[in-house]
Amino acid sequence: MSVEREAIAVAGELILTDVRLADLPSTISVYTPADSDVYVDGAFAGQSDDHLTLELSAGRHQITVARKGHRLAEQTVTLERGKASSVRLTPECSTQRTVSMVLLASGGGALGAGLITSALAVRSENRAEEFLGAQSRHNVSGEELAAYRASVNERDRFRTASTIAFASAAGLFITGLFLHELDHPDPEKRRGEPASPSHPPIRVLPQVGASSAGALLQGSF
């Protein structure tokens, strides 16, 4: 790497001038998935859609790739002066992202179950209304009365089941979206940190009362 400096020369005399040469920078290409953030020694270096080329000083550097919904991918590299190198880092899907997808899928299943039980409740309600209409026109038999009571009981059970299913679906969807949106990796995370507790950080508990229903969201942060 050339360096230029101006100096004053004096005829017949030896003039000494200090010229400091800078080290040749090293070049490294970091290949990553799209929408990844690249950090070098804990400092943000840039965003990469496929690869990011950086000029760094020679020596050891910690390359970290962070991507939403994924674990941090790290690698230590040793760069030589004036030489080019490359590294490929692909973050793995995080546990939190996996849990969020499972919760969203479970919420869809609970929503489907709620729609089915609601349809069954409507069917039982229609049967009960048919009996009441027949009763207003003529006398009904004991078997018809027993069938009416069975339809009413079925309607109440299906209504309760659909209420629980819809409440669970709401809780699962909210929790899944919550975990999905807050799944940002920490690029300054250090190795050797204590492991996370084995129990899930967030739980959804359906709450059903005599005249109301809902879901209780419990979590620790």
C-alpha positions in Angstrom: 0.0 0.0 0.0 1.7 3.2 -1.2 2.0 6.3 0.9 2.9 9.8 -0.3 4.3 12.6 1.9 5.8 16.0 1.1 9.2 16.9 2.5 11.6 19.9 2.2 15.0 19.1 0.8 18.1 21.2 1.7 21.1 21.2 -0.7 24.0 19.3 0.7 22.2 18.0 3.8 20.6 14.7 4.7 16.9 15.1 5.6 15.1 12.3 7.5 11.4 12.1 7.2 9.2 9.6 9.0 6.7 7.8 6.8 4.3 5.3 8.5 3.0 2.6 6.3 -0.6 1.3 7.0 -1.3 -2.4 7.1 -3.0 -3.8 4.1 -6.6 -4.4 5.0 -8.1 -7.9 4.8 -11.3 -8.6 2.9 -13.9 -11.1 4.0 -17.2 -11.9 2.3 -19.9 -13.1 4.7 -22.6 -15.2 3.0 -25.9 -15.3 4.7 -29.7 -15.8 4.1 -31.8 -12.8 3.2 -32.6 -10.1 5.8 -29.6 -10.9 8.0 -27.7 -8.5 10.2 -23.9 -9.0 10.3 -21.9 -8.0 13.4 -18.1 -7.9 13.7 -16.7 -8.1 17.2 -20.1 -7.1 18.6 -20.5 -4.0 16.5 -23.1 -3.8 13.7 -21.3 -4.0 10.3 -24.3 -4.0 7.9 -27.3 -5.9 6.5 -26.9 -8.7 4.1 -29.5 -10.1 1.6 -27.1 -12.7 0.2 -23.5 -11.7 1.1 -21.7 -8.7 2.6 -18.1 -7.9 1.8 -16.1 -6.2 4.6 -12.6 -4.7 4.9 -11.1 -5.6 8.3 -7.8 -5.4 10.0 -5.7 -8.5 10.1 -6.1 -10.8 13.1 -8.9 -12.6 14.8 -12.5 -11.4 14.5 -15.8 -12.7 15.8 -18.4 -12.7 13.0 -22.0 -12.9 14.1 -25.1 -13.2 12.0 -28.5 -12.3 13.5 -31.8 -13.0 11.8 -35.3 -12.5 13.2 -36.8 -15.8 14.3 -33.4 -17.6 14.3 -30.6 -18.3 16.7 -27.4 -16.4 16.4 -24.8 -17.9 14.1 -21.2 -17.1 15.1 -17.7 -18.0 13.9 -14.3 -16.8 14.8 -12.0 -16.1 11.8 -8.3 -15.2 11.5 -7.5 -12.8 8.7 -4.2 -12.3 7.0 -2.9 -8.9 5.7 -4.0 -8.2 2.2 -5.8 -11.5 1.6 -9.4 -12.2 0.8 -11.5 -14.9 2.5 -15.1 -15.9 2.9 -17.4 -17.5 5.4 -21.0 -18.8 5.2 -23.2 -18.5 8.3 -26.8 -19.8 8.3 -28.7 -19.2 11.5 -31.0 -22.0 12.6 -34.7 -21.5 13.4 -35.1 -20.6 17.1 -37.2 -22.6 19.6 -39.4 -19.5 20.1 -40.2 -19.3 16.4 -41.1 -23.0 16.4 -43.3 -22.6 19.4 -45.0 -19.6 17.8 -45.8 -21.6 14.7 -47.1 -24.5 16.7 -49.4 -22.1 18.7 -50.7 -20.5 15.5 -51.4 -23.9 14.0 -53.1 -25.0 17.2 -55.2 -21.8 17.2 -56.4 -22.7 13.7 -57.3 -26.1 14.9 -59.2 -24.7 17.9 -61.0 -22.3 15.6 -62.1 -25.1 13.4 -63.3 -27.1 16.4 -65.3 -24.1 17.6 -67.0 -23.7 14.2 -67.9 -27.4 14.2 -69.4 -27.4 17.7 -71.2 -24.1 16.9 -72.8 -25.8 13.9 -73.8 -28.8 16.1 -75.3 -26.4 18.7 -77.3 -24.7 15.9 -78.6 -28.1 14.8 -79.7 -29.1 18.3 -81.3 -25.7 18.7 -83.3 -26.2 15.5 -84.5 -29.6 16.7 -85.6 -28.1 20.0 -87.5 -25.3 18.2 -89.2 -27.8 16.0 -90.6 -29.6 19.1 -91.8 -26.3 20.6 -93.6 -25.5 17.3 -95.2 -29.0 17.3 -96.2 -28.6 20.9 -98.0 -25.4 20.2 -100.1 -27.1 17.5 -100.9 -30.4 19.2 -100.2 -32.7 22.1 -96.7 -34.3 22.1 -95.7 -37.8 23.2 -93.3 -38.7 26.0 -90.7 -39.8 23.5 -90.9 -36.4 21.7 -90.5 -34.7 25.1 -87.5 -36.8 25.9 -86.0 -36.0 22.5 -86.5 -32.3 23.1 -84.7 -32.4 26.5 -81.9 -34.3 24.9 -81.6 -31.7 22.1 -81.5 -28.9 24.7 -78.8 -30.7 26.7 -76.8 -31.3 23.5 -77.2 -27.6 22.5 -75.8 -26.5 25.9 -72.9 -28.9 25.7 -72.0 -27.8 22.2 -72.3 -24.1 23.1 -69.9 -24.6 26.1 -67.5 -26.6 23.9 -67.6 -23.9 21.2 -67.0 -21.2 23.8 -64.0 -23.0 25.1 -62.7 -23.6 21.6 -63.0 -20.0 20.5 -61.5 -18.7 23.7 -58.6 -21.1 23.3 -58.1 -20.1 19.7 -58.0 -16.4 20.6 -55.4 -17.1 23.4 -53.3 -19.3 21.1 -53.4 -16.8 18.2 -52.5 -13.9 20.5 -49.6 -15.8 22.2 -48.3 -17.1 18.8 -48.3 -13.7 17.3 -46.7 -12.3 20.5 -43.9 -14.8 20.4 -43.5 -14.4 16.6 -43.1 -10.7 16.7 -40.8 -10.5 19.7 -38.4 -13.2 18.5 -35.4 -10.9 17.9 -31.9 -12.4 18.5 -29.5 -10.5 20.7 -26.2 -10.0 18.9 -24.4 -9.2 22.2 -25.4 -12.5 23.7 -22.4 -14.1 25.3 -21.5 -17.7 25.5 -21.9 -19.5 28.8 -25.1 -17.8 29.8 -27.3 -19.8 32.1 -29.8 -22.0 30.3 -33.4 -20.9 30.1 -35.9 -22.6 32.4 -37.3 -25.8 31.0 -41.0 -24.7 31.5 -42.5 -22.7 28.7 -42.3 -18.9 29.3 -46.0 -18.4 28.3 -49.0 -20.5 28.9 -52.6 -20.1 27.8 -55.3 -21.3 30.2 -59.0 -21.3 29.1 -61.3 -19.7 31.6 -65.0 -20.7 31.5 -67.6 -19.4 33.9 -71.4 -19.8 34.3 -72.1 -16.9 31.8 -68.7 -16.0 30.4 -65.6 -17.4 28.9 -62.1 -16.3 28.1 -58.4 -17.2 28.2 -55.8 -16.4 30.8 -52.3 -15.6 29.5 -49.5 -16.3 31.9 -45.9 -15.6 31.2 -42.5 -14.8 32.6 -39.9 -12.4 31.1 
